Amino acid sequence: MTEYALENDFRLGRLLVDLDLVTRTRVEQAAVLSSLTTLPLGKLLSMLDYVPERLIKSTIEAQSLLRDRLIKLDLAKKAMYLVRSSGISFGEALRALGFENPGTRRSRLGELLTDSKKIGSEQLEFGLAISNSSGLPLGQVFILMNKITEDFLRVALALQRELRRGNIERPRVIARLATADQADETANSLPSLNSERTKLGELLVSAGIIEEEKLIQASEISASLNMLLGEFLIQKSVIERDVLTLALKLQSLNWQGKISLAQGAGILKDATNYLSSDDFKIDSNGSVSEMDERAISLFNFFRLSGYLSASMLHDAVEKLKTRPRLMASVMKHAETGHDTAEGVNQEATRLALKDPRTLRMILNEIYPEDRPIVDSGLVLHKLVQDGKMSLKEALFNFSIKRSGIDASFDN
């Protein structure tokens, strides 16, 4: 296979191909889906069963060593072959091939942070889970949750590189990190000195998820317990993990200058209302929250997300009546002879509930400008049906896509 990962450009998609873990075609397919869903490439490749999650993680480990020029691509290929065939870790595979660099042992960022007492083991586990679900780097997760500062992270990553190159002993790295400044956790409840950078607490308050006074109390208590604010709010059932993941993604987009606080708060507020609404019923047996998520139809996914509102559905039916060719196709599929507005409404709704292809055709014909949104909904709905993603996670990612924000990842 031709190597096409350029020196110092070991992006995940390219590296996975060069390590013979997946074909370029599948990476390109996943990249398209990534742009449609706001999901990171690695997570999608795993969801689609193109690359096992453990190999994604091993590739990320290889990526770090390659970028630091500690190993060459040829050695990474040989090590990855052992990882695949023997089930060992990437580090163990390197050692089996004779590569022994003491600096690479316990040199992961999380390990350096815990050993320097900047975070606890439970906080690391929590941060890794959020990083995995959001696609955000671990260091950025801790910055967004105000556990460390950007300056501290830069120092930590620089020391990590020097450690891996053998230019500094590990005890010195730990000692340096232990004495470095870190963030003031109570600042979660205070406005940022940089007006363009929203604090997590600000976003939660603006979205109406928590009152400001309760946020201040939660910040103080979580700090006294040496807990992350988000971790504490989840423990106290103030928010759910999926909500925190979405909030951090929106906060990151705000820091990148892609959305304002008001935009982020609006998306977060709408998203948290999806499954709390009592006015939408799947059928006579109860609301969507009472049914198997995998059984939800595409029509109900669009309805539940707020995209296909009652007014939009009414508008679609009215426009359908002015398009004889499209209406004939709908009526033919529904096997109906109704020619009244009420009949069209009933049959179009019934059709949309049962046939996602026809629903897609109707929406693309009547609202062609919404094609990217509809395609995103189709992909996310399929991931829910296949059990690859929870309904809430799909709805939250769909809300970001609907907003028109560029939330793409570097694939």
C-alpha positions in Angstrom: 0.0 0.0 0.0 1.3 3.4 -0.9 2.3 5.6 2.0 0.7 9.0 1.8 1.1 10.3 5.3 3.5 13.2 4.9 6.3 13.9 7.4 4.9 15.8 10.4 1.4 15.4 8.9 0.3 12.2 10.6 -3.4 13.0 10.6 -5.5 10.1 11.9 -7.3 9.2 8.7 -4.1 9.1 6.7 -2.2 7.2 9.4 -4.9 4.5 9.7 -4.5 3.8 6.0 -0.7 3.8 6.1 -0.8 1.4 9.0 -3.0 -1.0 6.9 -5.9 -0.8 9.3 -8.5 0.5 6.9 -8.8 1.4 3.2 -8.7 4.9 2.0 -12.2 4.5 0.6 -13.6 3.7 4.0 -11.8 6.6 5.6 -13.2 8.9 2.9 -16.7 7.5 3.5 -16.3 8.1 7.3 -15.0 11.6 6.7 -18.1 12.5 4.8 -20.3 11.1 7.6 -18.1 13.0 10.1 -18.9 16.3 8.3 -22.6 15.4 8.4 -22.8 14.4 12.1 -20.1 16.5 13.8 -18.7 13.2 15.2 -14.9 12.7 15.2 -13.5 10.4 12.5 -12.0 7.8 14.8 -15.3 7.4 16.7 -17.2 7.0 13.4 -14.8 4.4 12.1 -15.3 2.4 15.3 -19.1 2.8 15.2 -19.2 1.6 11.6 -17.1 -1.4 12.6 -14.4 -0.4 10.1 -11.7 -0.2 12.8 -11.9 -1.6 16.4 -11.8 1.0 19.1 -8.6 -0.5 20.6 -6.8 -0.1 17.3 -8.0 3.5 17.1 -6.4 4.2 20.5 -3.2 2.4 19.5 -3.1 4.5 16.3 -3.4 7.7 18.4 -0.6 6.5 20.6 1.5 5.9 17.5 0.5 9.3 16.1 1.9 11.0 19.2 5.3 9.1 18.9 5.5 9.8 15.2 4.8 13.5 15.6 7.5 13.7 18.3 9.9 11.9 15.8 10.6 9.1 18.3 9.7 6.3 15.9 9.4 6.0 12.1 6.4 4.9 10.2 8.0 1.6 9.2 8.4 0.7 12.9 4.9 1.8 13.7 3.6 -0.5 10.9 5.5 -3.5 12.4 4.3 -2.7 15.9 0.7 -2.3 14.7 0.8 -5.7 13.1 1.7 -7.3 16.5 -1.1 -5.3 18.1 -3.6 -6.7 15.7 -2.3 -10.3 15.7 -1.4 -10.7 19.3 -3.8 -8.4 21.1 -0.9 -6.6 23.0 -0.7 -2.9 23.5 1.2 -0.6 21.1 3.9 0.0 23.8 4.4 -3.7 24.4 4.6 -4.2 20.6 7.4 -1.6 20.3 9.4 -3.3 23.1 8.9 -6.7 21.5 10.5 -5.2 18.4 13.5 -4.0 20.4 12.4 -0.3 20.8 13.2 0.6 24.4 12.8 4.2 25.4 12.2 4.7 29.1 10.8 8.1 28.4 7.8 6.6 26.7 6.7 4.7 29.8 4.0 6.4 31.8 4.4 9.4 29.6 0.8 9.9 28.7 -0.7 13.3 29.6 -3.2 11.7 32.0 -0.5 9.8 33.8 1.7 12.9 34.2 -1.2 14.9 35.5 -2.2 12.3 38.1 1.4 11.6 39.2 2.0 15.3 39.7 -1.2 15.5 41.8 -2.9 17.9 39.4 -5.9 15.6 39.0 -7.1 12.5 40.8 -7.5 9.1 39.2 -11.3 9.4 39.2 -11.0 12.8 37.5 -8.8 11.3 34.9 -11.3 8.5 34.3 -14.1 11.1 34.0 -12.1 13.3 31.7 -11.2 10.4 29.4 -14.8 9.4 29.2 -15.8 12.9 28.2 -13.0 13.1 25.7 -14.0 9.9 24.1 -17.7 10.9 23.8 -17.0 14.5 22.6 -14.0 14.0 20.4 -12.2 16.8 22.3 -8.5 16.2 23.3 -8.1 15.3 27.0 -6.1 18.4 27.8 -8.8 20.6 26.2 -11.5 18.9 28.3 -9.6 19.8 31.5 -9.1 23.4 30.3 -12.8 23.8 29.5 -13.7 22.4 32.9 -11.2 24.9 34.4 -9.0 22.2 36.0 -5.9 23.4 34.2 -4.9 26.5 32.2 -3.7 26.7 28.6 -0.3 27.8 29.8 -0.1 24.8 32.1 -1.0 22.4 29.2 1.6 23.9 27.0 4.2 23.4 29.7 3.0 19.8 30.3 3.1 18.9 26.6 6.5 20.4 26.1 7.8 18.4 29.1 6.2 15.3 27.7 8.0 15.7 24.4 11.4 16.2 26.2 10.7 13.2 28.4 9.9 11.0 25.4 13.1 12.1 23.7 15.1 11.2 26.7 16.2 14.8 27.4 14.8 14.9 30.9 14.2 12.4 33.7 10.6 11.6 34.6 11.0 12.7 38.3 12.0 16.2 37.2 9.0 16.4 34.9 6.6 15.4 37.7 8.3 17.9 40.1 8.0 20.7 37.5 4.3 20.0 36.9 3.6 19.7 40.6 4.8 23.3 41.2 3.2 24.8 38.1 0.2 27.0 38.4 -3.2 25.6 37.6 -6.7 27.0 37.3 -8.8 28.3 40.1 -11.8 26.0 40.1 -14.2 28.5 41.7 -13.8 30.6 38.5 -16.3 28.2 36.8 -19.0 30.5 38.1 -17.4 33.8 37.2 -17.5 35.5 33.8 -14.3 35.1 31.8 -11.8 37.9 31.7 -11.8 37.3 27.9 -15.3 38.2 26.9 -15.1 35.9 23.9 -14.4 32.8 26.1 -17.4 31.5 27.9 -17.1 29.6 31.1 -18.9 26.3 31.5 -21.0 27.8 34.3 -21.9 30.8 32.2 -23.2 28.6 29.5 -25.3 26.4 31.8 -26.8 29.5 33.5 -27.6 31.1 30.1 -29.3 28.0 28.9 -31.5 27.9 32.0 -30.1 24.6 33.2 -29.0 25.9 36.6 -29.6 29.1 38.5 -26.6 31.4 39.1 -26.8 31.2 42.9 -26.9 27.4 42.8 -24.0 27.3 40.3 -21.8 29.3 42.7 -22.7 26.9 45.5 -22.0 23.9 43.3 -18.6 25.4 42.3 -17.6 26.0 45.9 -18.7 22.5 47.1 -17.1 20.7 44.1 -13.8 22.6 44.7 -13.9 21.6 48.4 -14.4 18.0 47.4 -11.7 18.2 44.8 -14.2 17.4 42.1 -14.7 18.8 38.6 -17.8 21.0 38.4 -19.3 18.9 35.6 -18.5 15.7 37.6 -20.3 17.2 40.6 -23.3 18.3 38.7 -23.7 14.9 37.2 -23.4 13.2 40.5 -26.1 15.5 41.9 -28.4 14.8 38.9 -28.4 18.4 37.9 -27.3 17.5 34.4 -26.7 14.3 32.5 -23.4 13.2 31.0 -24.7 13.8 27.4 -25.7 17.3 28.4 -22.2 18.0 29.8 -20.6 16.6 26.6 -22.7 18.9 24.4 -22.0 21.9 26.7 -18.3 21.3 26.4 -18.4 21.0 22.6 -20.4 24.2 22.4 -18.0 25.9 24.8 -15.1 24.8 22.6 -16.8 26.2 19.6 -17.3 29.5 21.5 -13.6 29.6 22.3 -12.8 29.1 18.6 -15.0 32.1 17.8 -17.5 30.0 15.8 -20.5 30.8 18.1 -21.5 33.4 20.6 -22.7 32.7 24.2 -26.3 33.4 23.1 -26.0 30.9 20.2 -24.5 28.2 22.4 -27.0 28.7 25.1 -29.9 28.5 22.6 -28.7 25.2 21.2 -28.1 23.8 24.6 -31.5 24.9 25.9 -33.3 23.4 22.9 -31.4 20.2 23.1 -32.1 19.6 26.8 -35.8 20.1 26.1 -36.0 17.3 23.5 -36.8 14.4 25.8 -38.6 16.5 28.5 -41.5 17.4 26.2 -44.8 15.8 27.0 -46.7 17.1 24.0 -45.2 14.6 21.5 -46.5 11.0 21.4 -45.1 8.1 19.4 -48.4 6.2 19.7 -51.3 5.6 22.0 -49.0 3.7 24.4 -46.9 6.6 25.6 -44.1 9.1 24.8 -40.9 8.4 23.0 -38.9 8.3 26.2 -40.9 5.1 27.2 -40.0 3.2 24.0 -37.0 1.3 22.7 -34.7 4.0 21.2 -33.8 1.7 18.3 -37.5 1.5 17.3 -37.9 5.2 16.7 -38.8 6.1 13.1 -37.0 8.7 11.1 -40.2 10.8 11.1 -40.3 10.7 14.9 -36.6 11.5 15.1 -37.1 14.6 13.1 -40.2 15.5 15.1 -38.5 14.9 18.4 -35.4 17.0 17.4 -37.6 20.0 16.8 -36.7 20.1 13.1 -40.0 18.8 11.8 -42.3 21.0 13.8 -46.1 21.0 13.5 -46.0 24.2 11.5 -43.4 22.8 9.2 -45.3 19.6 8.7 -48.5 21.6 7.9 -46.5 23.8 5.5 -45.1 20.6 3.8 -48.6 19.2 3.3 -49.8 22.4 1.8 -46.9 22.6 -0.6 -47.4 18.9 -1.4 -50.8 19.7 -2.7 -49.4 22.1 -5.2 -47.0 19.5 -6.7 -49.1 16.9 -8.5 -46.2 14.7 -9.5 -44.8 14.5 -6.0 -48.3 14.1 -4.4 -49.1 11.3 -6.9 -45.9 9.5 -5.9 -46.8 9.8 -2.2 -50.4 8.6 -2.8 -49.2 5.7 -4.9 -46.8 4.5 -2.2 -49.5 5.0 0.4 -52.0 3.1 -1.8 -54.7 5.7 -1.2 -57.3 7.3 -3.2 -57.8 10.3 -0.8 -58.0 13.6 -2.6 -58.9 15.8 0.3 -56.5 17.9 2.3 -57.3 15.8 5.4 -56.6 12.6 3.4 -53.3 13.9 2.1 -52.3 15.0 5.6 -53.2 11.6 7.1 -51.5 9.6 4.4 -48.4 11.8 4.2 -48.0 11.4 7.9 -48.6 7.7 7.8 -46.1 7.4 4.9 -43.4 9.4 6.7 -43.8 7.3 9.8 -43.2 4.1 7.9 -41.0 4.9 5.0 -37.8 7.0 5.5 -36.9 7.1 1.8 -40.2 8.7 0.9 -39.8 11.2 3.8 -36.4 12.1 2.6 -37.7 12.5 -1.0 -40.5 14.8 0.3 -38.2 17.0 2.4 -35.5 17.2 -0.3 -38.1 18.2 -2.9 -39.9 20.8 -0.8 -36.9 22.1 1.2 -33.8 21.6 -1.1 -31.8 24.0 1.0 -32.2 21.6 4.0 -30.6 18.7 2.2 -27.4 18.7 4.4 -29.6 18.7 7.5 -31.8 15.9 6.3 -28.7 13.8 5.3 -27.3 14.4 8.8 -30.5 13.2 10.4 -30.5 10.1 8.2 -27.0 9.1 9.3 -27.6 9.8 13.0 -30.9 8.0 13.0 -29.2 5.0 11.4 -26.6 5.0 14.2 -29.3 5.0 16.8 -31.2 2.1 15.0 -28.0 0.1 14.9 -27.3 0.7 18.6 -24.1 2.6 17.9 -25.3 5.8 19.6 -27.8 6.8 22.2 -30.9 8.8 21.0 -29.9 11.8 23.1 -26.3 11.9 21.7 -27.7 11.7 18.2 -30.2 14.5 18.9 -27.5 16.7 20.5 -25.2 16.3 17.5 -28.1 16.9 15.2 -28.8 20.2 17.0 -25.3 21.4 16.3 -25.6 20.4 12.7 -28.9 22.2 12.4 -27.4 25.4 13.7 -25.2 25.6 10.7 -22.0 25.8 12.8 -18.8 24.5 11.4 -18.0 21.9 14.1 -15.8 19.7 11.9 -12.8 17.9 13.3 -9.4 17.7 11.8 -9.5 14.2 10.3 
